[in-house]
Amino acid sequence: MSLGELKRMLKRMGIEVSEVSNVSEVLIRTKDSEIVIEAPQVLLMDSGKQKIYQVVAGKITVKRLSESGQKKISFSEEDVEFIVSQTGASRELAIRALEKSGGDLAQAIILINEGRL
């Protein structure tokens, strides 16, 4: 469905849709991590009573707090997918290995292959 079709359909429901221009990144912070989305497409859906932002992901980078809570560990979604493809591990295990290795791909693979998680 094109953006024009989406706009027409939602307008019939009383919702205005517009694209938020010049967005370079979107940051989502959680208690223990940050998700950085670079070069996203962002749409604003305004029903008058509430505003909904829809983010279509560009490049995603996940930054997690280390166990000490002070140092941030940074790795991308591509890093997670690479670890999964190289080891056959689950996504969750790949993330734990990247966290434990400080984002070092080779070390994460070794941790998984040696069963040290």
Buried (B, 14 or more C-beta within 10 A) or exposed (E): EEEEEBBEEBEEEEBEBEEBEEBEEBEEEEEEBBBBBBEBBBBEBBEEEEEEEBBEEBEBBBBBBEEEEEEEBBBBBEBBEBBBEBBEBEEEBBBBBBBBBEBBBEBBBBBBEEEEB
